[in-house]
Amino acid sequence: MSPKSPSKIRAIPTMSEQDNIAIIAEGLQRQLDELRKIIQQGHTGGSQQQQQAPPPSIVSDNREREQEVEKLRIRIEHLVRALDAKDLTIQQLRAQLDQQ
């Protein structure tokens, strides 16, 4: 018979269900490994970024904002004390008016 005769041609074997599951599991395992690598790189990259000092411009901006916040906090304290003092004065004046 010639090499191209129909009796010599073999059919492509079909994959069993277990083979399909094994291939799928292997693919999923590879994807899981890739995701773990990405996560690990993210964790190590994040810790390296935290160790690096911020640029001087950001540090000076933060320092200026902290000073401004502190000034405003002190001003608010003084204003609240002044309001409390005025409230006390008003109470005393009302008490005096009520006595008369």
Residue, then its C-alpha position, 0 to 999 in steps of 0.5 A: m500500500s502507498p503511504k497515503s492509503p487510508s488504512k495507514i493514516r492514524a486518527i488524532p487521538t482525542m484527549s481524555e477528560q483527565d488530560n483536559i483537567a490536567i492541562i487546565a490545572e497546569g495552566l491555572q498553576r502557572q497563572l497563580d505562580e505569576l500572580r504570586k511573583i507580581i504580589q511579591q514584587g509589589h510588597t518588596g517594591g513598596s518597602q523600598q519606596q517607604q525607605q526612600a526619603p521624599p523629595p526636599s520640595i515635598v518635605s518643605d511643603n509639609r513643614e510649611r503646612e504643619q507650621e500654618v496648621e499650628k498657627l491656626r490651632i493657636r489662633i482658634e484657641h485664643l478665639v475660643r478663650a475670648l468667646d468663653a470670656k465674653d460669655l462669662t461677662i454676659q452671664q455676669l451682666r445678666a445676673q446683675l440685671d436680674q438682681q436689680 
